[in-house]
């Protein structure tokens, strides 16, 4: 991350997948998109399974993890610009991730590593587009 703007590249600039409403994050929509079940979310957030809720009374740990998941999905959407492809990417084993799917990386608590991978890929793509644009000029 060599540019000052790279500091902000870890947060999706838009909510393209429409996970957020006026009332906040729609946890059910994030859960549906990712396919995570209550057991997965309990494990990721470190709360008891019977404490997992998907409303305004959800434990803070659940809220934080669901927001992080929504963010990574929206960042991936920036590349694909297609919700179906983004969902497929999330579920597909990736050789660059040790043949794990991004979904499994999140589920196993490797969100930060996945975030780094995604932001670097987006930066590389932006740099390649700029180089191609300069070459055409």
C-alpha positions as CSV (number, residue, x, y, z in Angstrom):
1,X,0.0,0.0,0.0
2,X,2.1,2.8,-1.3
3,X,-0.3,5.7,-1.8
4,X,-2.1,7.8,0.9
5,X,-5.4,6.8,-0.5
6,X,-4.5,3.1,0.1
7,X,-5.2,3.8,3.8
8,X,-8.9,3.9,3.0
9,X,-8.9,0.9,0.6
10,X,-9.9,-1.5,3.3
11,X,-13.5,-0.1,3.3
12,X,-15.8,-0.5,0.3
13,X,-16.6,2.9,-1.1
14,X,-20.2,1.8,-1.8
15,X,-22.7,-0.6,-0.4
16,X,-23.3,-2.2,-3.9
17,X,-24.9,-5.3,-2.4
18,X,-27.4,-3.3,-0.4
19,X,-26.6,-4.8,3.0
20,X,-27.2,-1.5,4.8
21,X,-30.6,0.2,5.3
22,X,-31.6,3.4,7.1
23,X,-31.8,1.2,10.2
24,X,-28.3,-0.2,9.9
25,X,-26.9,-3.5,8.7
26,X,-29.3,-6.1,7.5
27,X,-27.7,-9.1,9.2
28,X,-30.1,-11.5,7.6
29,X,-29.2,-10.3,4.1
30,X,-25.5,-10.8,4.8
31,X,-26.1,-14.2,6.3
32,X,-28.2,-15.2,3.3
33,X,-25.6,-13.9,0.8
34,X,-22.7,-15.7,2.5
35,X,-24.5,-18.9,3.5
36,X,-23.2,-18.7,7.1
37,X,-25.3,-20.4,9.6
38,X,-25.8,-19.5,13.3
39,X,-23.1,-22.0,14.3
40,X,-20.6,-20.4,12.0
41,X,-21.4,-16.9,13.2
42,X,-21.2,-18.0,16.8
43,X,-17.8,-19.5,16.3
44,X,-16.5,-16.5,14.3
45,X,-17.7,-13.9,16.8
46,X,-16.9,-15.9,20.0
47,X,-20.4,-15.8,21.4
48,X,-22.6,-18.7,22.5
49,X,-24.8,-20.1,19.7
50,X,-28.0,-19.3,21.6
51,X,-26.8,-15.6,21.9
52,X,-26.6,-15.1,18.2
53,X,-29.3,-12.8,17.0
54,X,-29.9,-10.9,13.8
55,X,-31.6,-7.8,15.0
56,X,-30.7,-4.5,16.8
57,X,-30.1,-6.6,20.0
58,X,-27.4,-8.7,18.5
59,X,-24.3,-8.9,20.6
60,X,-21.6,-6.4,19.6
61,X,-19.3,-9.2,18.6
62,X,-21.8,-10.5,16.1
63,X,-22.5,-7.0,14.8
64,X,-18.8,-6.3,14.2
65,X,-18.2,-9.6,12.4
66,X,-21.3,-9.2,10.2
67,X,-20.2,-5.7,9.3
68,X,-16.7,-7.0,8.4
69,X,-18.2,-9.7,6.3
70,X,-20.5,-7.2,4.5
71,X,-17.5,-5.0,3.8
72,X,-15.4,-7.8,2.3
73,X,-18.3,-8.8,0.0
74,X,-18.7,-5.2,-1.1
75,X,-15.0,-4.9,-1.8
76,X,-15.1,-8.1,-3.9
77,X,-18.1,-6.7,-5.8
78,X,-16.0,-3.8,-6.9
79,X,-14.0,-6.2,-9.0
80,X,-16.8,-8.3,-10.4
81,X,-19.5,-5.7,-10.5
82,X,-22.0,-8.6,-10.4
83,X,-23.6,-10.1,-7.3
84,X,-23.7,-13.6,-8.7
85,X,-20.0,-13.6,-9.6
86,X,-19.2,-12.1,-6.2
87,X,-21.1,-14.9,-4.4
88,X,-19.4,-17.5,-6.6
89,X,-16.0,-16.1,-5.8
90,X,-16.8,-16.2,-2.1
91,X,-17.7,-19.9,-2.3
92,X,-15.0,-21.1,-4.7
93,X,-11.7,-22.6,-3.5
94,X,-8.9,-20.3,-4.7
95,X,-5.3,-21.5,-5.3
96,X,-4.0,-18.1,-4.1
97,X,-5.7,-18.7,-0.7
98,X,-4.2,-22.2,-0.3
99,X,-7.2,-23.8,-2.1
100,X,-9.5,-22.4,0.5
101,X,-12.6,-20.4,-0.4
102,X,-12.9,-16.8,0.7
103,X,-15.9,-17.9,2.7
104,X,-13.8,-20.5,4.5
105,X,-11.1,-18.0,5.2
106,X,-13.7,-15.8,6.9
107,X,-15.3,-18.7,8.7
108,X,-11.9,-19.8,10.1
109,X,-11.1,-16.4,11.4
110,X,-8.7,-15.3,8.6
111,X,-10.6,-12.2,7.7
112,X,-7.6,-9.9,7.9
113,X,-5.5,-12.0,5.6
114,X,-8.4,-12.2,3.1
115,X,-8.9,-8.4,3.4
116,X,-5.2,-7.9,2.6
117,X,-5.5,-10.2,-0.4
118,X,-8.6,-8.4,-1.7
119,X,-7.2,-4.9,-1.3
120,X,-3.9,-5.8,-2.9
121,X,-5.7,-7.4,-5.8
122,X,-7.9,-4.3,-6.3
123,X,-4.8,-2.0,-6.1
124,X,-3.0,-4.2,-8.7
125,X,-6.1,-4.1,-11.0
126,X,-6.2,-0.3,-10.6
127,X,-2.5,0.0,-11.4
128,X,-2.9,-2.2,-14.5
129,X,-5.8,-0.1,-15.7
130,X,-3.8,3.1,-15.3
131,X,-0.8,1.6,-17.1
132,X,-3.1,0.5,-20.0
133,X,-4.7,3.9,-20.1
134,X,-1.3,5.6,-20.2
135,X,-0.1,3.3,-22.9
136,X,-3.1,4.2,-25.1
137,X,-2.5,7.9,-24.6
